[in-house]
Amino acid sequence: FMLFLWEFGIKLFEIPTWILPTPSIIFNRFLTDSSILLSNTLTTLIEAGIGFIIAIIVGVSVAIVLYISTKLRKIIYPVLVGSQTIPIITIAPLFVLWFGYGLLPKIVVVVLMCFFPVCLSFLSGLLETDPDMLELMKTMSASKFQTILHCSIPSALPSFFSGLKISAAYCITAAIIGEWLGAKSGLGELMRRSMHSYSVDLTFAAIIIVTTFSLILIWFIQWIEKRVVFWKED
């Protein structure tokens, strides 16, 4: 219904298609430029995927270290929170200057945007572990490693997946930001060039692809969550 209103509303009010294209024009652009869209989409997905995986590994590792060491947590945690006050778009050009126009600066941007939600949510989950469960592990002579592995981590999984879904919503957008500021290929670079050439229909096609893959990634994480955190109530 919304697509119908969009299509005929533009024709009714005679809005120029270079300002707002109709859904039919956007769909036609998918067909005519499918190879260009596919190649640039693959580039963006590689950047987002690698950065997302690194952010998860680093975020989980840092969260566990901060959970184990109270002293490090008091020192590093405020720094992590303070770092989030720096807009990523202001420092992203530096990564292009330092690392060039390849994949690396985009991966760094994705890691920086996705790391904090994963780390903070997982750390919060670890710190909220039931004290009675921790006491029970002590009475059973469990080691620190065993307590974390069998008690703290399972308890923190719901919080971890919440942060993971937030990061999933960020990761492709982060890759787009990195590409927008300087890249040889990718959906961000494609969007930048299409806007400069007033190919708004191509820009909309790229936006649809970004939105679709972001939703798919979030859905996939939810699917994993239901099978891993099976005891969590809906």
N, C-alpha and C positions, 0 to 999 in steps of 0.2 A: 504493500500500500504506500509506504514512504517513497519507494522508488518510482511509483506511478505519479505521486505528487511532484517529486523532483523533476521527472521527465517532462511532464506537461506544464508544470509551473514555469519552467524556464522558457518554454515555447510561448506560453500565454503572456508572460510579462516581457518577452523579447529580450531576455538577458543574453549578452554576448557570450558565446561558448568559450572564448579565450579567457573570460573571467570565471565562469562556472559552467563546465561542460555537463551535458546530460549523461545519465547512466549508459545509454546506448553508445555514445561516443567513447566513453571510458572502456566499455566492453570491447568495442571495435579496436581500441588501442592495444588491449591485451592480445588480440589476434594478430595484428599487424607487426607489433614489436615484441612478440613472445620470446624470441631468442635473446634480445637485448635485456629484457626484464629478467629472464632466467639466469643469464650469466652474472648480472649485477646482484641478483638475489643470493646466489651461491656465495659470492664474495662476502656479503653482509652476514650471512648465516655462519660462515666459517669464523669470521671475526667475533661474532656474538657468542658462538658455541665455545670456542677456545677460552675467551675471556670469562665466560660464565663458569666453566669447569674450574679454571684457576681460582676464581673468586670463592667458589665453594670450598676447595681444598685449603686455601689460605685462611678463609674465614673460620672454618671449623677448627683448624689447627691453632689459630690465635685464641679463639674462644676457650679451648681446652686449657691452653697454657695460662691464660688469665684466670680461669676457674681454679686451677691448682695453686697458683701463686697469688696470694693476697697483695703482697708488696708490688708486684708487677701490675696488678690490676689497678691499684691506686695511682700508679705513675702513668700507665699507657692509656687507660680508659678515658681520662679527660682529653688526652691528645686525639684519640679517635673521634670523640664527640666534636671537638673543636675543628677537626679537619673537614667535617661536613658543612661548616659554615662557608667554605670556599666554593663558589660556583664552579662546577667542572668545566663549563664552557669558557671560563677565563683562563684556565691553565691548559686546556686541550691544545691550543696553538703551540705551546711550548713543546709538547710531545712530537708534534709534526716537525718542529725546528730541530729537535734533538735526534729523532729516530727516522725522519724522512716520511715518504708518502706510501710506504708499504703497509703490511698488516699490523706491525708491532704497535704503533701509536694508537690504533683503534682498539687493539686488545687491551692496552693499558687503560684506556678510558673506560672500557667495559668492566675491567677488574675493579677500578676505583669506585664506580657507581654501584656495583653489585656486592662488593665485599662487605660494606658496613651493615646492610640489613641482615645478611646471613650471620655475620659475627655477633652482632648485638642481640638478635633474637635467640640464637643458640646459647649464648652466654647467659641471657636472662633465664632461659629454660633450665640451664644447669644450676644456676643459683637458687632456683625455686624448687629444687628437689626436696621431697618430703623428708624432714629431719628424722622422723621415726624410721623411715627406710634406711637412712644412713646409719642410724644407731643399730638397727638390726644387722646390717652388714658388719659393723664393728664387733658385735657379739658373736658373729659367726667367723671371726678372725680373718675377714677378707682383706686383701691388700688394697692399697690405694688404687692401683690399676684395675683390680677386679670390681671395686666399688663404682668407679667411673664407667667401666664397660657395661656392667650388668644392672646398674641402678640409675646413675646420673644421666647417661646418654639416652636410655629409653624414656626416662621422664621428660627429657628436653626435646624429644622428637616433634611433638605438636608445635612447639614454638619455632623449632628449626624449619619446619615446612611452611609456617606462616611467613618467615623471613625469605624463604626460598621463592615463594610465589611473588613477593614484592620485587625481588631481584629479577625474576623471570620477566616481569613487566618492564623492567628497566633495561635489560641487556641489549635487545635489538635497538631500542631508542638510543642507547649509549653508542653503539656502533654507528648509527646514523649521524650522531653529533660529530664523532670523530671524522667520518667521511665528509661531512658538510664543510669542515674547516680545512680539509686538504686530503685528497685521495686521487688515485688513478682510476678506480672503479668502485662499484658498490651502489646501493640504492640511494644513499645520501648524496653521493656525487651526481647520480642520475637526476635526482630531484633538484639539485642546485642548477645543473645545466638546463633542465627542462623549464625551470622558472625563469631563467634569464632569456630563454628563447620563446617564452609565453606559450609553451606546450603544457598547459595546465592539466589536460587530460592525462598526459604521461605522469605528471606529479600525483594525480589522484590514483592512478594505477599503482604507483609505488607505495602510496599511503595504505591502500587496501591490502597490499601484500604484507607490509609491516604489521598491520593490525591483525591480519589472519594468523600469521606465524606466532605473534605474541600470545594470542588466545589459545592456539594449539599447544604452545609450551606450558602455559598455565594449566590447561586441562590435563596435560600429560603428568605434571607434577601432582595435581589433585588425584589422579588415577593411582599414582605410586603411593601417595599418602594413605589412601584408603586401604591399601594392601599391607603397608608397613605399620602404620599406626591404627591397627584394626580395633584396638580397644577404645579409641577415642569416640565419644558420643557425637552424633551429628548436631 
